Amino acid sequence: MQAKTPPFLTLLFAIAAGALIPASAAFAASHKPAKPAEHQKASSNKKAAAAANALPPLAAEAALADNAPALSAKAWLLMDYDSGQVLASANADEALPPASLTKMMTSYIVEQALRTGKLKPTDLVSVSQNAWCRGSSTESCMYLPLNGQATVIDILRGIIIQSGNDASKAIAEHMAGSEAGFAKLMNAEAQRLGMTHTHFVNPTGLPDPTHKSSARDLAILARAIIGGSADYYPLYAEREFKYNGIKQGNRNALLYTDPSVDGLKTGHTDEAGYCLVTSSKRNDMRLITVILNTNSPQARADQTRTMLGWGFGNFEKTTPIQANTVVTTAKVRFGKAATVAAGLGAPWLLTVPRGQQQVQTTVELTPGLEAPVAKGAVIGKVIASANGKPVGEAPLVAQAEVERAGLLLRGWQHVTQLFGQ
């Protein structure tokens, strides 16, 4: 026999059920979307942070062709390797932290010492406590053993490919006794190359308030490396290097995606941002790019691709004047001959905007040229321009020797000059 529930209890149960069911439904409805909302918020925060770190596009301040790109960086530059002509740039002369782009100068000094015989590839370099490093998220290392030794050629690879701070410090101490002593060599070489907005404090690029370089200066250095280190420049294209049982890849992403790219160096610190100096050769044209202070490795690679695409797409090579052609005749004072033919000493291959192969040339001769003049001596220059903008220049050299006149002939020339004849 089933027990009967009193009417007043039935009413209480009904009221309770009616109150609890909506509350439970409301709780479930509010609880289920919680995870997606949190996920969306986290994703949104990441995108906002990335957008906040991105610099506004920096338009070209100078460009030799139309529609130059605007790039999200503090400075950038595109240079023609053959002439050294800057094809486009923005903020090219501001002194900025170069991070590990510094190591281009470190490797260049090593390469020049190898070229002149001051160093040999098999020379052993010792690793001091100061040079040794374990590696961390903020420091790149070749992983040289403490108090161990490595050959100069391995050290050079460790600097170029692995961006090793330990390798850079070790070679600095080997060549100059200390990092500070090596920095003096770096600054002397920078001055010799015409890097007027550069000051080095160390061989690594680790932060220092006075350690600076500019986009133009770094392009000048890259050009010197390519032209002056022919035997060692192929190292800049190597994708990986294994040392001490540790294999590390080159951080230049373009080496893996663009077969025309064969160097040069990446750099990064919190202060410097992500930096990249690149060289690319397609057919008969080689271009150098510099990008300073972007917000990610992807950005520095993408913006470099943009520069290269614009450069190769908008410029071409031309020969304004053939080699061994007499361009003009220069007057010579006090010589056995009164004039000397002036021409190009070497082939002149010029990079100009596409469709502007007919360039104009003007000549500037050395004023007051006096004998003796050696054959091949620089006695002026020829300047090329397109659309009213200079696009390059080449030295003019004497095509013959001019000996100094004897005393009587010089006296007669003095007299004729005095009377304006």
C-alpha positions, 0 to 999 in steps of 0.5 A, a space after each residue: 500500500 503506497 503512502 499518501 503525501 499530505 497536500 501541504 508537503 506536495 505544495 512545498 516540494 513544488 515550490 522548491 522544485 520550481 525555485 531550484 530548476 531555474 537556478 541550476 539552469 542559469 548556473 549551467 548556462 553561465 558556466 559552460 561558456 567560461 572556457 571559450 571566453 577565457 581562451 578568446 581573451 588570452 588570444 586577444 591579449 597576445 594579438 594586442 601585445 604583438 600589435 603594441 610591439 610593432 612599430 609604425 611603417 617607416 617610409 623611405 626618406 630617399 629612394 632612386 625609384 618610385 613606390 619604395 616600401 615602408 617598413 615597420 622598423 627603426 631604420 632600414 636601407 637597401 644598397 647596390 653592392 657594386 657601386 655602394 649606391 643607396 637605392 632606398 633608405 629610412 633613418 639610415 644614419 641614426 646610431 642604434 644598438 646593433 646587437 650581434 650585427 657587431 660580430 660582422 666587424 669581429 669576423 671581418 677583423 679575423 678574416 683580414 688577419 687570416 688574409 694577411 697572415 697575422 693569423 693561421 686557420 689552425 692557430 689555437 685560441 684559448 678559452 678564458 673564464 671571461 670568454 666561456 659561457 653556458 648559454 641562456 635565453 639571452 645569450 648565444 654560445 658556441 659552447 667552447 670548453 672552459 680552459 680549452 682551445 679551438 682553432 681560429 677557423 672553428 672560432 670564425 665559424 662559431 662567430 658567423 654561424 652560431 653567433 657565439 659570444 664565447 667565440 667572439 670574446 676568445 678571439 678578442 682576447 687572443 688578438 688584443 689581450 682583452 675585449 677593450 683592446 679588441 674594441 680599439 681595433 674595431 673602431 679603428 677599422 670602422 673609421 678606415 671604412 668610413 663608418 661615421 656613426 659607429 662606436 664599438 665597446 665589445 666584440 659581441 654586441 651585448 648591450 652598452 649605452 655607447 655601443 652603437 651603429 647605423 644602417 648605412 654603416 652596417 651596409 658599408 661593413 657588409 660590402 667590405 666583407 663581401 669584397 675583402 674576404 673572398 676566401 671566407 665569405 662562403 661561411 656566411 651562407 652555411 646553414 649550420 655548424 656542429 662543435 663540441 657535439 652541439 649542432 646549431 643552425 644559422 638564424 638567418 631564415 632567408 638562407 633556407 628560403 631564398 637561394 639567392 641569399 648568401 649572408 650575412 648576420 642576424 642580431 637581437 637584444 631587448 633594446 635592439 629588437 630583431 635585426 638583420 643584414 642580408 646580401 642577395 645576388 640575382 644574375 649580375 646584380 647583388 643587393 645588400 639590405 639592413 633592417 634594424 629593430 623590428 618586433 620579431 624574427 618573422 618581421 625581419 625576414 619578411 621586411 628583408 624579402 620586401 626590400 629585395 623584391 622591390 630592389 630587384 624588380 625596380 633596378 637593372 644594370 647598365 654600362 654608361 661608359 665602356 672601359 678603356 674609353 677616353 672620356 676627356 682630356 686633362 690639362 697638366 702643368 709643368 709636364 713634357 706634355 700639356 695634356 693627358 687623356 682621362 678614362 675609366 680604369 676598370 669596367 663600370 657596371 651601374 645600377 639604375 631604375 628600370 627604363 632609365 638606361 640612358 643616363 647622363 654623365 658629368 666629369 670632374 677633374 682634379 684642379 691644378 694637375 701637375 706633372 709628373 703624372 703616372 699612368 693609371 693615377 686617379 685624376 678625376 671622376 665621372 658622375 652618372 645621374 638619372 632623372 636628375 638624381 646621382 646614381 653612381 660615380 667612377 674614378 677617371 685615371 690617366 691613360 698615359 704617363 706625363 713626365 715633369 718638364 725640364 727647368 727651361 720648359 717649366 720656366 717658359 710655362 710659368 711665363 705663359 701662365 703669368 700672361 694668361 697664354 
